[in-house]
Amino acid sequence: MKQFLRALLIVASSASFSYADQLAYISKLDADQAAEVISKLKHVYLFCGCCSVVEPVRVKPVNVYTRHTGYENYWEVIIEYKGKDGNIVENALDLAYVWKKKRKKYQTIGEMLGLEHDPCVYLPDWKIHLIPED
C-alpha cells in the first residue's frame, strides 16, 4: 500500500509539471523570430495558465534577445523589463505563456509563430479587462 501511494504521488506531481517549459528551449530560428516580434510590441502579458500564477503580468519590453541554453542546439528568448521597483528584470521566456493583444483577441507568441503548445487557459477566460491599457 505504501508503494502504491508513493507511485501515485510521483505520477500526480509529474503530471502537474508536464506543461511547464513547452516552448522555453527552441530552435535558433524560432527564438530569433520570437525576439523580433516581442521587441516590436508595446507590452506583453506573462501568464502561465498551466502553473500556479493567478494573474497575468503586463510588462513593457526594454530589451529582447536570444541566447544559447548550453544544451544541444536549443536557444531561449530573454526579455528585460522594468520591475515594480524600477529595477531591470531579466526573464527567460516560455513562448507558450507570453501573450499579446491584437485588437480584442489575445494569443501566445508561440501561437503567432505556429509552434505547437497548450496554453491551458486562454486569455478570454481572464478578467483581463481589469488590466489598464497604455
N, CA, C and O atoms as a GROMACS GRO file, in nm:
protein
  536
    1MET      N    1   0.082  -0.119   0.000
    1MET     CA    2   0.000   0.000   0.000
    1MET      C    3   0.086   0.126   0.000
    1MET      O    4   0.056   0.223  -0.069
    2LYS      N    5   0.195   0.121   0.079
    2LYS     CA    6   0.284   0.236   0.087
    2LYS      C    7   0.348   0.265  -0.050
    2LYS      O    8   0.362   0.380  -0.090
    3GLN      N    9   0.388   0.158  -0.120
    3GLN     CA   10   0.448   0.175  -0.252
    3GLN      C   11   0.347   0.230  -0.352
    3GLN      O   12   0.381   0.312  -0.437
    4PHE      N   13   0.223   0.184  -0.341
    4PHE     CA   14   0.118   0.234  -0.430
    4PHE      C   15   0.099   0.384  -0.409
    4PHE      O   16   0.089   0.459  -0.507
    5LEU      N   17   0.093   0.429  -0.285
    5LEU     CA   18   0.075   0.571  -0.255
    5LEU      C   19   0.194   0.654  -0.304
    5LEU      O   20   0.177   0.764  -0.355
    6ARG      N   21   0.312   0.600  -0.286
    6ARG     CA   22   0.433   0.668  -0.333
    6ARG      C   23   0.430   0.682  -0.485
    6ARG      O   24   0.462   0.788  -0.539
    7ALA      N   25   0.393   0.575  -0.555
    7ALA     CA   26   0.384   0.579  -0.701
    7ALA      C   27   0.277   0.678  -0.747
    7ALA      O   28   0.296   0.751  -0.844
    8LEU      N   29   0.165   0.679  -0.676
    8LEU     CA   30   0.057   0.772  -0.709
    8LEU      C   31   0.102   0.917  -0.691
    8LEU      O   32   0.070   1.002  -0.773
    9LEU      N   33   0.175   0.944  -0.586
    9LEU     CA   34   0.228   1.078  -0.559
    9LEU      C   35   0.324   1.120  -0.669
    9LEU      O   36   0.320   1.235  -0.715
   10ILE      N   37   0.411   1.030  -0.712
   10ILE     CA   38   0.507   1.062  -0.818
   10ILE      C   39   0.434   1.092  -0.949
   10ILE      O   40   0.467   1.189  -1.017
   11VAL      N   41   0.337   1.012  -0.983
   11VAL     CA   42   0.261   1.035  -1.106
   11VAL      C   43   0.186   1.167  -1.100
   11VAL      O   44   0.185   1.243  -1.196
   12ALA      N   45   0.123   1.195  -0.988
   12ALA     CA   46   0.046   1.319  -0.972
   12ALA      C   47   0.138   1.441  -0.979
   12ALA      O   48   0.102   1.541  -1.042
   13SER      N   49   0.253   1.434  -0.916
   13SER     CA   50   0.342   1.550  -0.918
   13SER      C   51   0.405   1.570  -1.054
   13SER      O   52   0.426   1.685  -1.095
   14SER      N   53   0.434   1.464  -1.126
   14SER     CA   54   0.492   1.481  -1.259
   14SER      C   55   0.388   1.530  -1.358
   14SER      O   56   0.422   1.600  -1.454
   15ALA      N   57   0.263   1.495  -1.338
   15ALA     CA   58   0.157   1.542  -1.428
   15ALA      C   59   0.140   1.693  -1.418
   15ALA      O   60   0.111   1.758  -1.518
   16SER      N   61   0.158   1.748  -1.300
   16SER     CA   62   0.141   1.892  -1.285
   16SER      C   63   0.253   1.970  -1.352
   16SER      O   64   0.236   2.089  -1.382
   17PHE      N   65   0.367   1.907  -1.377
   17PHE     CA   66   0.478   1.975  -1.443
   17PHE      C   67   0.486   1.943  -1.591
   17PHE      O   68   0.576   1.992  -1.659
   18SER      N   69   0.396   1.863  -1.643
   18SER     CA   70   0.408   1.818  -1.781
   18SER      C   71   0.392   1.930  -1.882
   18SER      O   72   0.437   1.916  -1.996
   19TYR      N   73   0.329   2.041  -1.844
   19TYR     CA   74   0.311   2.152  -1.936
   19TYR      C   75   0.422   2.255  -1.926
   19TYR      O   76   0.441   2.334  -2.018
   20ALA      N   77   0.496   2.255  -1.817
   20ALA     CA   78   0.599   2.356  -1.798
   20ALA      C   79   0.706   2.344  -1.906
   20ALA      O   80   0.737   2.234  -1.952
   21ASP      N   81   0.761   2.457  -1.944
   21ASP     CA   82   0.871   2.464  -2.041
   21ASP      C   83   0.836   2.404  -2.176
   21ASP      O   84   0.919   2.334  -2.236
   22GLN      N   85   0.718   2.430  -2.225
   22GLN     CA   86   0.679   2.378  -2.356
   22GLN      C   87   0.760   2.442  -2.469
   22GLN      O   88   0.807   2.374  -2.559
   23LEU      N   89   0.774   2.574  -2.463
   23LEU     CA   90   0.844   2.647  -2.568
   23LEU      C   91   0.952   2.736  -2.508
   23LEU      O   92   0.972   2.849  -2.550
   24ALA      N   93   1.022   2.683  -2.409
   24ALA     CA   94   1.131   2.757  -2.346
   24ALA      C   95   1.262   2.731  -2.420
   24ALA      O   96   1.338   2.825  -2.445
   25TYR      N   97   1.289   2.607  -2.455
   25TYR     CA   98   1.409   2.568  -2.531
   25TYR      C   99   1.364   2.541  -2.673
   25TYR      O  100   1.294   2.443  -2.700
   26ILE      N  101   1.404   2.628  -2.765
   26ILE     CA  102   1.356   2.622  -2.904
   26ILE      C  103   1.472   2.638  -3.001
   26ILE      O  104   1.586   2.661  -2.960
   27SER      N  105   1.442   2.625  -3.128
   27SER     CA  106   1.547   2.641  -3.230
   27SER      C  107   1.592   2.786  -3.237
   27SER      O  108   1.521   2.876  -3.193
   28LYS      N  109   1.709   2.809  -3.291
   28LYS     CA  110   1.761   2.945  -3.307
   28LYS      C  111   1.668   3.027  -3.396
   28LYS      O  112   1.642   3.144  -3.367
   29LEU      N  113   1.618   2.967  -3.503
   29LEU     CA  114   1.528   3.038  -3.594
   29LEU      C  115   1.402   3.083  -3.521
   29LEU      O  116   1.361   3.199  -3.533
   30ASP      N  117   1.339   2.993  -3.446
   30ASP     CA  118   1.218   3.028  -3.371
   30ASP      C  119   1.248   3.135  -3.266
   30ASP      O  120   1.170   3.228  -3.248
   31ALA      N  121   1.362   3.122  -3.197
   31ALA     CA  122   1.399   3.220  -3.095
   31ALA      C  123   1.421   3.358  -3.157
   31ALA      O  124   1.375   3.459  -3.103
   32ASP      N  125   1.491   3.362  -3.269
   32ASP     CA  126   1.516   3.490  -3.336
   32ASP      C  127   1.386   3.554  -3.383
   32ASP      O  128   1.367   3.675  -3.369
   33GLN      N  129   1.295   3.474  -3.438
   33GLN     CA  130   1.166   3.527  -3.483
   33GLN      C  131   1.085   3.580  -3.364
   33GLN      O  132   1.025   3.687  -3.372
   34ALA      N  133   1.084   3.506  -3.257
   34ALA     CA  134   1.009   3.548  -3.138
   34ALA      C  135   1.066   3.677  -3.081
   34ALA      O  136   0.991   3.768  -3.045
   35ALA      N  137   1.197   3.685  -3.072
   35ALA     CA  138   1.261   3.806  -3.019
   35ALA      C  139   1.228   3.927  -3.104
   35ALA      O  140   1.204   4.036  -3.052
   36GLU      N  141   1.226   3.908  -3.235
   36GLU     CA  142   1.192   4.018  -3.325
   36GLU      C  143   1.047   4.064  -3.303
   36GLU      O  144   1.020   4.184  -3.296
   37VAL      N  145   0.956   3.969  -3.293
   37VAL     CA  146   0.814   4.002  -3.271
   37VAL      C  147   0.796   4.074  -3.137
   37VAL      O  148   0.733   4.180  -3.132
   38ILE      N  149   0.851   4.018  -3.030
   38ILE     CA  150   0.832   4.074  -2.897
   38ILE      C  151   0.893   4.213  -2.886
   38ILE      O  152   0.836   4.302  -2.823
   39SER      N  153   1.010   4.233  -2.948
   39SER     CA  154   1.076   4.363  -2.937
   39SER      C  155   0.996   4.475  -3.003
   39SER      O  156   1.016   4.592  -2.972
   40LYS      N  157   0.906   4.441  -3.094
   40LYS     CA  158   0.824   4.541  -3.162
   40LYS      C  159   0.694   4.572  -3.088
   40LYS      O  160   0.623   4.666  -3.123
   41LEU      N  161   0.663   4.493  -2.985
   41LEU     CA  162   0.537   4.512  -2.912
   41LEU      C  163   0.552   4.615  -2.801
   41LEU      O  164   0.658   4.627  -2.739
   42LYS      N  165   0.445   4.689  -2.779
   42LYS     CA  166   0.442   4.790  -2.673
   42LYS      C  167   0.453   4.723  -2.536
   42LYS      O  168   0.525   4.770  -2.448
   43HIS      N  169   0.381   4.614  -2.519
   43HIS     CA  170   0.388   4.535  -2.397
   43HIS      C  171   0.338   4.393  -2.426
   43HIS      O  172   0.270   4.368  -2.526
   44VAL      N  173   0.374   4.302  -2.337
   44VAL     CA  174   0.328   4.163  -2.345
   44VAL      C  175   0.276   4.123  -2.208
   44VAL      O  176   0.308   4.186  -2.107
   45TYR      N  177   0.198   4.018  -2.206
   45TYR     CA  178   0.146   3.963  -2.081
   45TYR      C  179   0.217   3.832  -2.053
   45TYR      O  180   0.225   3.745  -2.140
   46LEU      N  181   0.268   3.818  -1.933
   46LEU     CA  182   0.332   3.694  -1.890
   46LEU      C  183   0.232   3.620  -1.803
   46LEU      O  184   0.192   3.669  -1.697
   47PHE      N  185   0.192   3.503  -1.848
   47PHE     CA  186   0.094   3.425  -1.773
   47PHE      C  187   0.105   3.279  -1.811
   47PHE      O  188   0.092   3.243  -1.928
   48CYS      N  189   0.128   3.195  -1.712
   48CYS     CA  190   0.133   3.051  -1.733
   48CYS      C  191   0.001   2.992  -1.685
   48CYS      O  192  -0.022   2.978  -1.565
   49GLY      N  193  -0.084   2.958  -1.780
   49GLY     CA  194  -0.214   2.902  -1.747
   49GLY      C  195  -0.205   2.762  -1.690
   49GLY      O  196  -0.303   2.711  -1.635
   50CYS      N  197  -0.090   2.698  -1.702
   50CYS     CA  198  -0.071   2.562  -1.650
   50CYS      C  199  -0.003   2.564  -1.514
   50CYS      O  200   0.014   2.459  -1.451
   51CYS      N  201   0.036   2.681  -1.469
   51CYS     CA  202   0.112   2.693  -1.344
   51CYS      C  203   0.024   2.753  -1.235
   51CYS      O  204  -0.097   2.766  -1.250
   52SER      N  205   0.087   2.788  -1.126
   52SER     CA  206   0.012   2.843  -1.013
   52SER      C  207   0.000   2.995  -1.018
   52SER      O  208  -0.050   3.056  -0.923
   53VAL      N  209   0.044   3.057  -1.126
   53VAL     CA  210   0.033   3.202  -1.140
   53VAL      C  211  -0.115   3.236  -1.156
   53VAL      O  212  -0.182   3.180  -1.243
   54VAL      N  213  -0.166   3.325  -1.074
   54VAL     CA  214  -0.308   3.353  -1.077
   54VAL      C  215  -0.345   3.473  -1.164
   54VAL      O  216  -0.454   3.476  -1.220
   55GLU      N  217  -0.258   3.569  -1.175
   55GLU     CA  218  -0.289   3.688  -1.253
   55GLU      C  219  -0.182   3.711  -1.359
   55GLU      O  220  -0.064   3.684  -1.335
   56PRO      N  221  -0.222   3.759  -1.475
   56PRO     CA  222  -0.124   3.794  -1.577
   56PRO      C  223  -0.044   3.916  -1.533
   56PRO      O  224  -0.094   4.001  -1.460
   57VAL      N  225   0.079   3.922  -1.579
   57VAL     CA  226   0.165   4.036  -1.551
   57VAL      C  227   0.195   4.104  -1.683
   57VAL      O  228   0.249   4.043  -1.775
   58ARG      N  229   0.159   4.232  -1.691
   58ARG     CA  230   0.187   4.306  -1.814
   58ARG      C  231   0.323   4.374  -1.799
   58ARG      O  232   0.348   4.444  -1.701
   59VAL      N  233   0.410   4.351  -1.899
   59VAL     CA  234   0.543   4.412  -1.895
   59VAL      C  235   0.570   4.482  -2.028
   59VAL      O  236   0.520   4.442  -2.134
   60LYS      N  237   0.651   4.584  -2.019
   60LYS     CA  238   0.693   4.659  -2.137
   60LYS      C  239   0.838   4.620  -2.166
   60LYS      O  240   0.927   4.649  -2.086
   61PRO      N  241   0.862   4.554  -2.279
   61PRO     CA  242   0.999   4.511  -2.308
   61PRO      C  243   1.095   4.630  -2.322
   61PRO      O  244   1.068   4.726  -2.394
   62VAL      N  245   1.206   4.623  -2.250
   62VAL     CA  246   1.313   4.721  -2.263
   62VAL      C  247   1.417   4.667  -2.360
   62VAL      O  248   1.473   4.740  -2.441
   63ASN      N  249   1.442   4.536  -2.350
   63ASN     CA  250   1.538   4.469  -2.437
   63ASN      C  251   1.493   4.324  -2.453
   63ASN      O  252   1.450   4.260  -2.357
   64VAL      N  253   1.504   4.272  -2.574
   64VAL     CA  254   1.470   4.132  -2.602
   64VAL      C  255   1.582   4.074  -2.686
   64VAL      O  256   1.621   4.132  -2.787
   65TYR      N  257   1.633   3.959  -2.645
   65TYR     CA  258   1.741   3.896  -2.720
   65TYR      C  259   1.734   3.745  -2.702
   65TYR      O  260   1.655   3.694  -2.623
   66THR      N  261   1.818   3.675  -2.776
   66THR     CA  262   1.824   3.529  -2.766
   66THR      C  263   1.961   3.489  -2.713
   66THR      O  264   2.059   3.562  -2.726
   67ARG      N  265   1.966   3.371  -2.653
   67ARG     CA  266   2.094   3.315  -2.612
   67ARG      C  267   2.086   3.163  -2.616
   67ARG      O  268   1.979   3.104  -2.600
   68HIS      N  269   2.201   3.103  -2.638
   68HIS     CA  270   2.210   2.958  -2.639
   68HIS      C  271   2.191   2.908  -2.496
   68HIS      O  272   2.241   2.968  -2.401
   69THR      N  273   2.118   2.798  -2.482
   69THR     CA  274   2.087   2.746  -2.349
   69THR      C  275   2.204   2.670  -2.286
   69THR      O  276   2.207   2.649  -2.165
   70GLY      N  277   2.299   2.631  -2.370
   70GLY     CA  278   2.407   2.547  -2.320
   70GLY      C  279   2.375   2.400  -2.334
   70GLY      O  280   2.454   2.313  -2.296
   71TYR      N  281   2.256   2.372  -2.388
   71TYR     CA  282   2.212   2.234  -2.405
   71TYR      C  283   2.183   2.208  -2.552
   71TYR      O  284   2.093   2.270  -2.609
   72GLU      N  285   2.257   2.119  -2.612
   72GLU     CA  286   2.242   2.081  -2.752
   72GLU      C  287   2.227   2.205  -2.840
   72GLU      O  288   2.303   2.301  -2.825
   73ASN      N  289   2.129   2.206  -2.932
   73ASN     CA  290   2.111   2.320  -3.022
   73ASN      C  291   1.989   2.403  -2.984
   73ASN      O  292   1.919   2.455  -3.070
   74TYR      N  293   1.964   2.414  -2.854
   74TYR     CA  294   1.846   2.487  -2.809
   74TYR      C  295   1.881   2.630  -2.768
   74TYR      O  296   1.986   2.657  -2.710
   75TRP      N  297   1.788   2.718  -2.800
   75TRP     CA  298   1.802   2.860  -2.769
   75TRP      C  299   1.683   2.904  -2.685
   75TRP      O  300   1.581   2.834  -2.678
   76GLU      N  301   1.696   3.018  -2.621
   76GLU     CA  302   1.587   3.074  -2.545
   76GLU      C  303   1.577   3.224  -2.573
   76GLU      O  304   1.672   3.287  -2.617
   77VAL      N  305   1.459   3.277  -2.545
   77VAL     CA  306   1.434   3.419  -2.564
   77VAL      C  307   1.438   3.483  -2.426
   77VAL      O  308   1.376   3.434  -2.331
   78ILE      N  309   1.511   3.592  -2.416
   78ILE     CA  310   1.525   3.665  -2.290
   78ILE      C  311   1.459   3.801  -2.305
   78ILE      O  312   1.478   3.870  -2.406
   79ILE      N  313   1.382   3.840  -2.205
   79ILE     CA  314   1.320   3.972  -2.204
   79ILE      C  315   1.373   4.048  -2.082
   79ILE      O  316   1.388   3.992  -1.974
   80GLU      N  317   1.401   4.175  -2.103
   80GLU     CA  318   1.434   4.264  -1.992
   80GLU      C  319   1.325   4.369  -1.985
   80GLU      O  320   1.284   4.425  -2.087
   81TYR      N  321   1.277   4.394  -1.864
   81TYR     CA  322   1.173   4.494  -1.843
   81TYR      C  323   1.191   4.555  -1.704
   81TYR      O  324   1.261   4.499  -1.620
   82LYS      N  325   1.126   4.670  -1.682
   82LYS     CA  326   1.134   4.734  -1.553
   82LYS      C  327   1.036   4.668  -1.457
   82LYS      O  328   0.917   4.656  -1.487
   83GLY      N  329   1.086   4.626  -1.343
   83GLY     CA  330   1.001   4.568  -1.240
   83GLY      C  331   0.927   4.678  -1.165
   83GLY      O  332   0.946   4.796  -1.191
   84LYS      N  333   0.842   4.637  -1.073
   84LYS     CA  334   0.764   4.734  -0.994
   84LYS      C  335   0.852   4.830  -0.917
   84LYS      O  336   0.813   4.944  -0.892
   85ASP      N  337   0.972   4.784  -0.878
   85ASP     CA  338   1.063   4.868  -0.802
   85ASP      C  339   1.149   4.958  -0.892
   85ASP      O  340   1.231   5.035  -0.842
   86GLY      N  341   1.129   4.947  -1.024
   86GLY     CA  342   1.205   5.031  -1.118
   86GLY      C  343   1.334   4.967  -1.166
   86GLY      O  344   1.396   5.019  -1.259
   87ASN      N  345   1.375   4.856  -1.106
   87ASN     CA  346   1.496   4.787  -1.149
   87ASN      C  347   1.466   4.700  -1.271
   87ASN      O  348   1.354   4.653  -1.289
   88ILE      N  349   1.567   4.680  -1.353
   88ILE     CA  350   1.552   4.595  -1.471
   88ILE      C  351   1.549   4.449  -1.428
   88ILE      O  352   1.634   4.403  -1.352
   89VAL      N  353   1.448   4.378  -1.478
   89VAL     CA  354   1.431   4.235  -1.451
   89VAL      C  355   1.462   4.160  -1.580
   89VAL      O  356   1.413   4.198  -1.687
   90GLU      N  357   1.541   4.055  -1.571
   90GLU     CA  358   1.572   3.970  -1.685
   90GLU      C  359   1.499   3.838  -1.665
   90GLU      O  360   1.506   3.778  -1.558
   91ASN      N  361   1.429   3.794  -1.770
   91ASN     CA  362   1.347   3.674  -1.757
   91ASN      C  363   1.358   3.590  -1.884
   91ASN      O  364   1.336   3.642  -1.994
   92ALA      N  365   1.391   3.462  -1.870
   92ALA     CA  366   1.386   3.370  -1.984
   92ALA      C  367   1.239   3.336  -2.007
   92ALA      O  368   1.165   3.309  -1.913
   93LEU      N  369   1.198   3.337  -2.132
   93LEU     CA  370   1.057   3.320  -2.165
   93LEU      C  371   1.024   3.180  -2.213
   93LEU      O  372   1.106   3.112  -2.276
   94ASP      N  373   0.904   3.138  -2.183
   94ASP     CA  374   0.843   3.021  -2.244
   94ASP      C  375   0.734   3.078  -2.335
   94ASP      O  376   0.635   3.133  -2.286
   95LEU      N  377   0.750   3.066  -2.464
   95LEU     CA  378   0.660   3.131  -2.561
   95LEU      C  379   0.517   3.080  -2.554
   95LEU      O  380   0.426   3.140  -2.612
   96ALA      N  381   0.495   2.970  -2.483
   96ALA     CA  382   0.359   2.920  -2.463
   96ALA      C  383   0.283   3.007  -2.363
   96ALA      O  384   0.160   3.000  -2.355
   97TYR      N  385   0.356   3.090  -2.287
   97TYR     CA  386   0.295   3.169  -2.180
   97TYR      C  387   0.327   3.317  -2.191
   97TYR      O  388   0.318   3.390  -2.093
   98VAL      N  389   0.363   3.361  -2.310
   98VAL     CA  390   0.383   3.504  -2.336
   98VAL      C  391   0.273   3.543  -2.433
   98VAL      O  392   0.264   3.490  -2.544
   99TRP      N  393   0.191   3.636  -2.392
   99TRP     CA  394   0.071   3.673  -2.466
   99TRP      C  395   0.080   3.814  -2.521
   99TRP      O  396   0.147   3.899  -2.464
  100LYS      N  397   0.012   3.836  -2.631
  100LYS     CA  398  -0.003   3.970  -2.686
  100LYS      C  399  -0.150   3.992  -2.721
  100LYS      O  400  -0.226   3.898  -2.741
  101LYS      N  401  -0.186   4.117  -2.726
  101LYS     CA  402  -0.324   4.151  -2.760
  101LYS      C  403  -0.324   4.216  -2.897
  101LYS      O  404  -0.247   4.309  -2.923
  102LYS      N  405  -0.410   4.167  -2.984
  102LYS     CA  406  -0.427   4.226  -3.117
  102LYS      C  407  -0.576   4.251  -3.132
  102LYS      O  408  -0.656   4.158  -3.138
  103ARG      N  409  -0.609   4.375  -3.140
  103ARG     CA  410  -0.749   4.418  -3.136
  103ARG      C  411  -0.808   4.368  -3.005
  103ARG      O  412  -0.764   4.410  -2.899
  104LYS      N  413  -0.906   4.280  -3.009
  104LYS     CA  414  -0.963   4.230  -2.884
  104LYS      C  415  -0.929   4.084  -2.859
  104LYS      O  416  -0.984   4.021  -2.768
  105LYS      N  417  -0.838   4.030  -2.939
  105LYS     CA  418  -0.802   3.889  -2.926
  105LYS      C  419  -0.662   3.876  -2.864
  105LYS      O  420  -0.570   3.950  -2.898
  106TYR      N  421  -0.649   3.781  -2.773
  106TYR     CA  422  -0.520   3.752  -2.712
  106TYR      C  423  -0.468   3.622  -2.770
  106TYR      O  424  -0.543   3.527  -2.792
  107GLN      N  425  -0.337   3.618  -2.795
  107GLN     CA  426  -0.275   3.494  -2.840
  107GLN      C  427  -0.132   3.488  -2.788
  107GLN      O  428  -0.070   3.590  -2.758
  108THR      N  429  -0.083   3.366  -2.779
  108THR     CA  430   0.054   3.350  -2.734
  108THR      C  431   0.149   3.379  -2.849
  108THR      O  432   0.112   3.371  -2.966
  109ILE      N  433   0.271   3.412  -2.813
  109ILE     CA  434   0.374   3.432  -2.916
  109ILE      C  435   0.398   3.299  -2.987
  109ILE      O  436   0.422   3.297  -3.108
  110GLY      N  437   0.392   3.190  -2.914
  110GLY     CA  438   0.406   3.057  -2.976
  110GLY      C  439   0.300   3.034  -3.082
  110GLY      O  440   0.329   2.981  -3.189
  111GLU      N  441   0.177   3.074  -3.052
  111GLU     CA  442   0.068   3.060  -3.149
  111GLU      C  443   0.093   3.146  -3.272
  111GLU      O  444   0.070   3.103  -3.385
  112MET      N  445   0.140   3.269  -3.250
  112MET     CA  446   0.172   3.359  -3.361
  112MET      C  447   0.272   3.296  -3.457
  112MET      O  448   0.263   3.313  -3.579
  113LEU      N  449   0.369   3.224  -3.400
  113LEU     CA  450   0.476   3.164  -3.480
  113LEU      C  451   0.441   3.024  -3.530
  113LEU      O  452   0.522   2.960  -3.598
  114GLY      N  453   0.322   2.976  -3.497
  114GLY     CA  454   0.278   2.844  -3.543
  114GLY      C  455   0.345   2.729  -3.470
  114GLY      O  456   0.360   2.620  -3.525
  115LEU      N  457   0.386   2.752  -3.345
  115LEU     CA  458   0.452   2.648  -3.265
  115LEU      C  459   0.348   2.575  -3.181
  115LEU      O  460   0.268   2.638  -3.112
  116GLU      N  461   0.350   2.444  -3.186
  116GLU     CA  462   0.251   2.362  -3.116
  116GLU      C  463   0.274   2.369  -2.965
  116GLU      O  464   0.385   2.348  -2.917
  117HIS      N  465   0.166   2.398  -2.892
  117HIS     CA  466   0.172   2.405  -2.747
  117HIS      C  467   0.030   2.410  -2.690
  117HIS      O  468  -0.067   2.422  -2.764
  118ASP      N  469   0.021   2.401  -2.558
  118ASP     CA  470  -0.107   2.409  -2.490
  118ASP      C  471  -0.099   2.519  -2.385
  118ASP      O  472  -0.033   2.500  -2.283
  119PRO      N  473  -0.165   2.634  -2.407
  119PRO     CA  474  -0.158   2.741  -2.308
  119PRO      C  475  -0.241   2.713  -2.183
  119PRO      O  476  -0.233   2.788  -2.086
  120CYS      N  477  -0.320   2.606  -2.183
  120CYS     CA  478  -0.402   2.560  -2.070
  120CYS      C  479  -0.520   2.650  -2.039
  120CYS      O  480  -0.632   2.602  -2.025
  121VAL      N  481  -0.498   2.779  -2.029
  121VAL     CA  482  -0.604   2.875  -2.003
  121VAL      C  483  -0.590   2.985  -2.107
  121VAL      O  484  -0.480   3.036  -2.130
  122TYR      N  485  -0.699   3.022  -2.169
  122TYR     CA  486  -0.695   3.127  -2.268
  122TYR      C  487  -0.729   3.261  -2.206
  122TYR      O  488  -0.807   3.268  -2.112
  123LEU      N  489  -0.671   3.366  -2.259
  123LEU     CA  490  -0.691   3.498  -2.202
  123LEU      C  491  -0.836   3.542  -2.197
  123LEU      O  492  -0.872   3.613  -2.103
  124PRO      N  493  -0.921   3.504  -2.289
  124PRO     CA  494  -1.061   3.544  -2.272
  124PRO      C  495  -1.121   3.491  -2.143
  124PRO      O  496  -1.223   3.542  -2.096
  125ASP      N  497  -1.059   3.388  -2.085
  125ASP     CA  498  -1.105   3.334  -1.959
  125ASP      C  499  -1.062   3.420  -1.839
  125ASP      O  500  -1.114   3.403  -1.729
  126TRP      N  501  -0.968   3.512  -1.861
  126TRP     CA  502  -0.921   3.601  -1.756
  126TRP      C  503  -1.018   3.715  -1.739
  126TRP      O  504  -1.106   3.737  -1.822
  127LYS      N  505  -1.001   3.784  -1.634
  127LYS     CA  506  -1.070   3.912  -1.618
  127LYS      C  507  -0.972   4.018  -1.668
  127LYS      O  508  -0.939   4.114  -1.598
  128ILE      N  509  -0.928   3.999  -1.790
  128ILE     CA  510  -0.822   4.080  -1.849
  128ILE      C  511  -0.866   4.226  -1.866
  128ILE      O  512  -0.782   4.316  -1.870
  129HIS      N  513  -0.994   4.248  -1.877
  129HIS     CA  514  -1.041   4.385  -1.895
  129HIS      C  515  -1.009   4.472  -1.775
  129HIS      O  516  -1.020   4.594  -1.782
  130LEU      N  517  -0.970   4.411  -1.665
  130LEU     CA  518  -0.934   4.487  -1.546
  130LEU      C  519  -0.793   4.541  -1.554
  130LEU      O  520  -0.754   4.624  -1.471
  131ILE      N  521  -0.715   4.496  -1.651
  131ILE     CA  522  -0.578   4.544  -1.667
  131ILE      C  523  -0.581   4.667  -1.757
  131ILE      O  524  -0.622   4.657  -1.872
  132PRO      N  525  -0.539   4.783  -1.707
  132PRO     CA  526  -0.545   4.905  -1.789
  132PRO      C  527  -0.450   4.898  -1.908
  132PRO      O  528  -0.341   4.842  -1.898
  133GLU      N  529  -0.492   4.954  -2.018
  133GLU     CA  530  -0.408   4.960  -2.138
  133GLU      C  531  -0.334   5.093  -2.140
  133GLU      O  532  -0.383   5.193  -2.088
  134ASP      N  533  -0.216   5.095  -2.201
  134ASP     CA  534  -0.140   5.220  -2.218
  134ASP      C  535  -0.199   5.301  -2.330
  134ASP      O  536  -0.150   5.410  -2.360
   0.00000   0.00000   0.00000
